[in-house]
Amino acid sequence: MSCNPSFGGVGKGVLVREIDALDGVCGRISDLAGIQFKVLNKSKGPAVYGPRAQIDRKLYKQHLQSYLKDYPNLTIQSGSVSDLLLNENMTQEEHTAMVKKGAIQVVKGVKLENGQVIKAPNVVITTGTFLGGEIHLGLKSWPAGRIGENPSIGLSHSLKSAGFQLARLKTGKKRRGR
């Protein structure tokens, strides 16, 4: 969940309603942990309505973890990914199939910061805002995540090495004065 504990709005609201990952659990748990439910852009017409729910972050986490621990065919491992396992132990057949598809590399799993290796046929990377996260204070800057959390430095290096271009999304707002 983002720093602003809400689900919805014009963009994310569409995702919550239309993508039913894990049977639409995101929306259902939001209903359980919601503080306020509101429709944004109500004065502009139905095409841009954005249903949004403000969420109690702790309650959301509690309900979601409770739901997922009993979800069938789902294994949850907690850790921070430091590296991608690329082209690991590929057979000649796998390499040929990869090249035919136009791929240069294939992800075969991940390595966690604690050294644990998790092999998988598919990997979904949800980096959030911590990928190469930095905090700027005046002219100083340093690697960081949200308060009390670390940035994802190893994964940033691994993605760059794999040929991905990484860019920053500047979220800082200018001070509003009158």
PASEBA-1860 file (N, C-alpha, C; in nm, 3 decimals):
! residues 178
1> MSCNPSFG> 0.085/-0.116/0.000/0.000/0.000/0.000/0.091/0.124/0.000 ~ 0.046/0.227/-0.069/0.126/0.347/-0.084/0.133/0.425/0.047 ~ 0.214/0.531/0.045/0.226/0.618/0.163/0.091/0.678/0.199 ~ 0.014/0.714/0.098/-0.121/0.765/0.120/-0.213/0.643/0.126 ~ -0.258/0.603/0.243/-0.334/0.478/0.254/-0.475/0.489/0.196 ~ -0.481/0.480/0.063/-0.611/0.485/-0.003/-0.609/0.395/-0.125 ~ -0.725/0.350/-0.163/-0.742/0.278/-0.289/-0.849/0.351/-0.366 ~ -0.823/0.371/-0.492/-0.922/0.435/-0.575/-0.869/0.558/-0.643
9> GVGKGVLV> -0.962/0.645/-0.679/-0.929/0.759/-0.761/-0.949/0.719/-0.907 ~ -0.920/0.809/-0.997/-0.948/0.784/-1.138/-0.863/0.669/-1.192 ~ -0.734/0.666/-1.161/-0.645/0.562/-1.213/-0.651/0.431/-1.137 ~ -0.613/0.436/-1.009/-0.605/0.314/-0.928/-0.743/0.253/-0.904 ~ -0.848/0.337/-0.905/-0.984/0.285/-0.885/-1.024/0.188/-0.995 ~ -0.981/0.216/-1.118/-1.010/0.126/-1.230/-0.940/-0.007/-1.208 ~ -0.816/-0.001/-1.163/-0.742/-0.125/-1.137/-0.809/-0.209/-1.030 ~ -0.850/-0.145/-0.922/-0.912/-0.217/-0.811/-1.040/-0.287/-0.858
17> REIDALDG> -1.118/-0.218/-0.940/-1.246/-0.276/-0.985/-1.231/-0.378/-1.096 ~ -1.135/-0.357/-1.187/-1.130/-0.441/-1.306/-1.029/-0.554/-1.301 ~ -0.929/-0.543/-1.217/-0.830/-0.651/-1.208/-0.864/-0.734/-1.085 ~ -0.899/-0.857/-1.107/-0.939/-0.943/-0.997/-0.827/-1.037/-0.955 ~ -0.709/-0.982/-0.933/-0.599/-1.065/-0.884/-0.638/-1.120/-0.748 ~ -0.615/-1.248/-0.727/-0.652/-1.315/-0.602/-0.800/-1.293/-0.570 ~ -0.884/-1.309/-0.671/-1.030/-1.299/-0.654/-1.077/-1.161/-0.608 ~ -1.009/-1.056/-0.647/-1.051/-0.921/-0.610/-1.031/-0.888/-0.464
25> VCGRISDL> -0.932/-0.950/-0.401/-0.911/-0.934/-0.258/-0.881/-0.789/-0.219 ~ -0.817/-0.714/-0.305/-0.782/-0.576/-0.274/-0.907/-0.494/-0.240 ~ -1.009/-0.504/-0.323/-1.133/-0.431/-0.298/-1.208/-0.481/-0.176 ~ -1.211/-0.613/-0.159/-1.283/-0.670/-0.045/-1.218/-0.633/0.088 ~ -1.085/-0.637/0.093/-1.016/-0.601/0.217/-1.028/-0.450/0.241 ~ -1.029/-0.372/0.135/-1.050/-0.227/0.149/-1.186/-0.198/0.213 ~ -1.286/-0.276/0.176/-1.418/-0.259/0.238/-1.412/-0.284/0.388 ~ -1.332/-0.382/0.430/-1.320/-0.415/0.573/-1.241/-0.310/0.651
33> AGIQFKVL> -1.144/-0.246/0.584/-1.054/-0.156/0.654/-1.079/-0.008/0.621 ~ -1.187/0.019/0.551/-1.214/0.155/0.507/-1.252/0.249/0.620 ~ -1.206/0.372/0.608/-1.239/0.479/0.702/-1.340/0.573/0.637 ~ -1.316/0.605/0.509/-1.402/0.696/0.436/-1.413/0.649/0.291 ~ -1.534/0.652/0.236/-1.559/0.615/0.098/-1.617/0.736/0.026 ~ -1.560/0.770/-0.089/-1.599/0.893/-0.157/-1.586/0.874/-0.308 ~ -1.668/0.947/-0.385/-1.654/0.948/-0.530/-1.593/1.082/-0.569 ~ -1.472/1.077/-0.630/-1.405/1.198/-0.675/-1.460/1.241/-0.811
41> NKSKGPAV> -1.447/1.367/-0.843/-1.488/1.424/-0.972/-1.637/1.411/-0.999 ~ -1.717/1.408/-0.897/-1.862/1.389/-0.912/-1.927/1.501/-0.995 ~ -1.869/1.620/-0.994/-1.928/1.731/-1.068/-1.892/1.728/-1.217 ~ -1.803/1.638/-1.258/-1.755/1.638/-1.396/-1.819/1.534/-1.486 ~ -1.898/1.444/-1.433/-1.964/1.344/-1.517/-1.909/1.205/-1.495 ~ -1.993/1.104/-1.531/-1.962/0.963/-1.500/-1.832/0.911/-1.562 ~ -1.788/0.966/-1.674/-1.668/0.915/-1.740/-1.543/0.932/-1.653 ~ -1.544/1.031/-1.566/-1.425/1.056/-1.484/-1.450/1.038/-1.335
49> YGPRAQID> -1.561/0.973/-1.299/-1.584/0.944/-1.158/-1.470/0.857/-1.107 ~ -1.428/0.881/-0.986/-1.320/0.803/-0.927/-1.352/0.760/-0.786 ~ -1.418/0.645/-0.769/-1.446/0.597/-0.633/-1.315/0.579/-0.557 ~ -1.310/0.627/-0.433/-1.189/0.615/-0.354/-1.224/0.580/-0.210 ~ -1.143/0.493/-0.151/-1.159/0.455/-0.011/-1.032/0.490/0.064 ~ -1.045/0.570/0.170/-0.933/0.593/0.261/-0.928/0.472/0.354 ~ -0.810/0.420/0.376/-0.793/0.292/0.445/-0.713/0.309/0.573 ~ -0.751/0.235/0.676/-0.670/0.222/0.797/-0.559/0.123/0.764
57> RKLYKQHL> -0.436/0.173/0.753/-0.323/0.091/0.707/-0.302/-0.034/0.793 ~ -0.306/-0.021/0.925/-0.284/-0.136/1.014/-0.395/-0.238/1.002 ~ -0.518/-0.190/0.994/-0.632/-0.280/0.980/-0.629/-0.353/0.846 ~ -0.591/-0.281/0.740/-0.581/-0.342/0.607/-0.477/-0.455/0.609 ~ -0.360/-0.425/0.666/-0.253/-0.524/0.673/-0.297/-0.647/0.752 ~ -0.365/-0.624/0.864/-0.412/-0.734/0.948/-0.512/-0.822/0.873 ~ -0.613/-0.762/0.809/-0.713/-0.839/0.735/-0.651/-0.911/0.615 ~ -0.561/-0.843/0.544/-0.501/-0.903/0.426/-0.414/-1.022/0.463
65> QSYLKDYP> -0.331/-1.008/0.566/-0.246/-1.120/0.607/-0.329/-1.238/0.653 ~ -0.435/-1.212/0.724/-0.524/-1.318/0.770/-0.588/-1.391/0.652 ~ -0.628/-1.315/0.551/-0.691/-1.374/0.431/-0.592/-1.457/0.351 ~ -0.472/-1.402/0.330/-0.374/-1.468/0.244/-0.310/-1.591/0.306 ~ -0.301/-1.597/0.439/-0.235/-1.714/0.502/-0.308/-1.844/0.473 ~ -0.438/-1.836/0.446/-0.516/-1.955/0.416/-0.554/-1.967/0.268 ~ -0.498/-1.882/0.182/-0.533/-1.884/0.040/-0.475/-2.009/-0.025 ~ -0.556/-2.084/-0.102/-0.507/-2.209/-0.162/-0.397/-2.185/-0.266
73> NLTIQSGS> -0.299/-2.274/-0.267/-0.189/-2.275/-0.363/-0.105/-2.147/-0.361 ~ -0.099/-2.081/-0.246/-0.019/-1.960/-0.233/0.080/-1.978/-0.119 ~ 0.207/-1.957/-0.150/0.311/-1.962/-0.049/0.368/-1.821/-0.036 ~ 0.372/-1.770/0.084/0.422/-1.635/0.106/0.558/-1.643/0.174 ~ 0.656/-1.575/0.115/0.788/-1.564/0.174/0.821/-1.416/0.181 ~ 0.861/-1.372/0.296/0.890/-1.231/0.316/1.039/-1.208/0.304 ~ 1.076/-1.107/0.228/1.216/-1.074/0.214/1.233/-0.965/0.111 ~ 1.351/-0.909/0.106/1.380/-0.804/0.011/1.470/-0.861/-0.099
81> VSDLLLNE> 1.428/-0.845/-0.223/1.503/-0.900/-0.336/1.624/-0.813/-0.363 ~ 1.739/-0.879/-0.375/1.863/-0.806/-0.404/1.914/-0.832/-0.544 ~ 1.869/-0.942/-0.606/1.922/-0.975/-0.738/1.824/-1.066/-0.813 ~ 1.828/-1.055/-0.945/1.750/-1.145/-1.030/1.840/-1.257/-1.077 ~ 1.787/-1.378/-1.083/1.862/-1.491/-1.137/1.827/-1.499/-1.285 ~ 1.924/-1.464/-1.370/1.901/-1.458/-1.514/1.971/-1.572/-1.585 ~ 1.900/-1.638/-1.677/1.955/-1.744/-1.762/2.023/-1.854/-1.682 ~ 1.982/-1.873/-1.558/2.046/-1.969/-1.469/2.019/-2.114/-1.513
89> NMTQEEHT> 2.126/-2.191/-1.533/2.118/-2.333/-1.569/2.025/-2.359/-1.687 ~ 2.035/-2.276/-1.791/1.950/-2.294/-1.909/2.000/-2.409/-1.995 ~ 1.907/-2.488/-2.042/1.943/-2.592/-2.138/1.952/-2.527/-2.276 ~ 2.010/-2.598/-2.371/2.021/-2.546/-2.507/1.882/-2.524/-2.566 ~ 1.787/-2.616/-2.536/1.650/-2.601/-2.585/1.585/-2.474/-2.531 ~ 1.604/-2.447/-2.401/1.548/-2.326/-2.341/1.609/-2.200/-2.403 ~ 1.741/-2.205/-2.427/1.807/-2.090/-2.487/1.754/-2.065/-2.628 ~ 1.738/-2.170/-2.707/1.686/-2.157/-2.843/1.544/-2.101/-2.842
97> AMVKKGAI> 1.459/-2.152/-2.752/1.321/-2.104/-2.742/1.319/-1.956/-2.701 ~ 1.409/-1.917/-2.610/1.416/-1.779/-2.565/1.453/-1.687/-2.681 ~ 1.552/-1.726/-2.759/1.597/-1.644/-2.871/1.487/-1.633/-2.978 ~ 1.413/-1.743/-3.001/1.303/-1.740/-3.098/1.195/-1.641/-3.058 ~ 1.174/-1.625/-2.927/1.074/-1.531/-2.877/1.126/-1.387/-2.879 ~ 1.254/-1.370/-2.910/1.311/-1.235/-2.914/1.367/-1.189/-2.780 ~ 1.371/-1.279/-2.684/1.422/-1.242/-2.552/1.574/-1.252/-2.549 ~ 1.635/-1.169/-2.471/1.780/-1.174/-2.454/1.815/-1.252/-2.327
105> QVVKGVKL> 1.731/-1.235/-2.224/1.753/-1.302/-2.097/1.620/-1.352/-2.042 ~ 1.628/-1.452/-1.957/1.508/-1.506/-1.892/1.530/-1.506/-1.742 ~ 1.431/-1.457/-1.668/1.439/-1.458/-1.523/1.402/-1.597/-1.473 ~ 1.490/-1.656/-1.394/1.469/-1.791/-1.342/1.441/-1.793/-1.192 ~ 1.443/-1.674/-1.130/1.418/-1.665/-0.987/1.478/-1.538/-0.931 ~ 1.486/-1.532/-0.799/1.541/-1.415/-0.731/1.632/-1.456/-0.617 ~ 1.720/-1.364/-0.579/1.805/-1.384/-0.462/1.766/-1.276/-0.363 ~ 1.743/-1.316/-0.237/1.705/-1.221/-0.133/1.829/-1.163/-0.067
113> ENGQVIKA> 1.810/-1.052/0.003/1.922/-0.988/0.072/1.987/-1.079/0.175 ~ 1.910/-1.173/0.232/1.967/-1.266/0.331/2.041/-1.382/0.265 ~ 2.051/-1.382/0.131/2.123/-1.485/0.058/2.037/-1.599/0.008 ~ 1.912/-1.609/0.055/1.822/-1.715/0.012/1.791/-1.701/-0.137 ~ 1.792/-1.814/-0.208/1.759/-1.816/-0.351/1.622/-1.880/-0.368 ~ 1.536/-1.812/-0.443/1.403/-1.864/-0.473/1.393/-1.878/-0.624 ~ 1.383/-2.002/-0.670/1.369/-2.027/-0.814/1.222/-2.031/-0.849 ~ 1.189/-1.976/-0.965/1.048/-1.969/-1.006/1.040/-1.958/-1.158
121> PNVVITTG> 0.935/-2.018/-1.217/0.918/-2.008/-1.362/0.875/-1.868/-1.405 ~ 0.815/-1.792/-1.314/0.770/-1.655/-1.342/0.797/-1.569/-1.220 ~ 0.834/-1.445/-1.242/0.860/-1.351/-1.134/0.786/-1.222/-1.164 ~ 0.711/-1.174/-1.067/0.643/-1.046/-1.079/0.713/-0.949/-0.985 ~ 0.760/-0.838/-1.039/0.832/-0.740/-0.959/0.739/-0.622/-0.930 ~ 0.713/-0.600/-0.803/0.632/-0.485/-0.761/0.722/-0.396/-0.677 ~ 0.787/-0.303/-0.742/0.893/-0.227/-0.677/0.844/-0.117/-0.586 ~ 0.725/-0.067/-0.607/0.680/0.044/-0.525/0.769/0.165/-0.545
129> TFLGGEIH> 0.785/0.244/-0.443/0.864/0.367/-0.455/1.002/0.353/-0.395 ~ 1.041/0.235/-0.352/1.168/0.218/-0.284/1.280/0.178/-0.379 ~ 1.252/0.153/-0.507/1.353/0.110/-0.602/1.454/0.223/-0.621 ~ 1.573/0.205/-0.566/1.675/0.309/-0.572/1.630/0.433/-0.498 ~ 1.550/0.415/-0.392/1.491/0.528/-0.320/1.593/0.623/-0.261 ~ 1.561/0.750/-0.269/1.648/0.854/-0.213/1.564/0.957/-0.140 ~ 1.626/1.018/-0.041/1.565/1.132/0.027/1.654/1.252/0.000 ~ 1.592/1.364/-0.033/1.665/1.489/-0.055/1.625/1.588/0.053
137> LGLKSWPA> 1.724/1.646/0.117/1.700/1.748/0.218/1.799/1.861/0.190 ~ 1.749/1.968/0.133/1.838/2.075/0.091/1.929/2.023/-0.019 ~ 2.057/2.042/-0.002/2.154/1.996/-0.102/2.205/1.855/-0.074 ~ 2.160/1.796/0.035/2.203/1.662/0.072/2.102/1.558/0.024 ~ 2.152/1.441/-0.009/2.063/1.329/-0.044/2.129/1.199/0.001 ~ 2.047/1.098/0.031/2.098/0.969/0.075/1.995/0.861/0.042 ~ 2.042/0.736/0.026/1.951/0.626/-0.003/1.857/0.601/0.114 ~ 1.728/0.590/0.087/1.631/0.567/0.193/1.497/0.526/0.135
145> GRIGENPS> 1.416/0.464/0.220/1.277/0.434/0.187/1.188/0.516/0.278 ~ 1.068/0.468/0.300/0.978/0.534/0.393/1.040/0.527/0.533 ~ 0.994/0.607/0.628/1.050/0.610/0.763/1.061/0.467/0.819 ~ 1.182/0.430/0.858/1.205/0.299/0.917/1.220/0.186/0.815 ~ 1.216/0.217/0.686/1.229/0.113/0.583/1.343/0.147/0.488 ~ 1.404/0.044/0.433/1.522/0.062/0.348/1.483/0.074/0.201 ~ 1.571/0.139/0.123/1.548/0.142/-0.022/1.590/0.010/-0.084 ~ 1.550/-0.014/-0.205/1.587/-0.136/-0.276/1.702/-0.103/-0.371
153> IGLSHSLK> 1.825/-0.114/-0.320/1.943/-0.078/-0.398/1.989/-0.195/-0.485 ~ 1.998/-0.316/-0.426/2.046/-0.432/-0.501/1.961/-0.462/-0.623 ~ 1.829/-0.456/-0.608/1.739/-0.484/-0.720/1.755/-0.379/-0.828 ~ 1.777/-0.254/-0.789/1.800/-0.146/-0.887/1.921/-0.180/-0.974 ~ 2.031/-0.220/-0.910/2.152/-0.256/-0.985/2.128/-0.376/-1.075 ~ 2.054/-0.474/-1.024/2.025/-0.595/-1.101/1.941/-0.563/-1.226 ~ 1.841/-0.477/-1.210/1.757/-0.439/-1.324/1.837/-0.360/-1.427 ~ 1.924/-0.270/-1.381/2.009/-0.194/-1.474/2.100/-0.290/-1.551
161> SAGFQLAR> 2.159/-0.386/-1.479/2.248/-0.483/-1.543/2.176/-0.568/-1.646 ~ 2.046/-0.589/-1.624/1.966/-0.668/-1.718/1.922/-0.587/-1.840 ~ 1.954/-0.456/-1.839/1.923/-0.373/-1.955/1.801/-0.283/-1.941 ~ 1.739/-0.282/-1.823/1.624/-0.194/-1.802/1.673/-0.051/-1.777 ~ 1.596/0.045/-1.827/1.626/0.185/-1.799/1.541/0.227/-1.680 ~ 1.605/0.279/-1.578/1.534/0.324/-1.459/1.531/0.476/-1.457 ~ 1.419/0.530/-1.414/1.405/0.676/-1.406/1.338/0.712/-1.275 ~ 1.350/0.835/-1.235/1.290/0.883/-1.110/1.158/0.951/-1.140
169> LKTGKKRR> 1.064/0.931/-1.053/0.939/1.003/-1.057/0.945/1.104/-0.943 ~ 0.955/1.230/-0.978/0.968/1.332/-0.874/0.832/1.356/-0.811 ~ 0.822/1.328/-0.683/0.694/1.343/-0.613/0.692/1.461/-0.518 ~ 0.807/1.525/-0.499/0.811/1.638/-0.406/0.727/1.754/-0.457 ~ 0.652/1.815/-0.370/0.570/1.929/-0.408/0.637/2.058/-0.361 ~ 0.623/2.161/-0.441/0.675/2.291/-0.401/0.588/2.346/-0.290 ~ 0.650/2.423/-0.205/0.577/2.486/-0.097/0.475/2.582/-0.155 ~ 0.357/2.577/-0.101/0.252/2.665/-0.150/0.244/2.787/-0.059
177> GR> 0.266/2.901/-0.117/0.259/3.025/-0.040/0.158/3.119/-0.102 ~ 0.115/3.214/-0.025/0.019/3.311/-0.078/0.078/3.449/-0.074
END
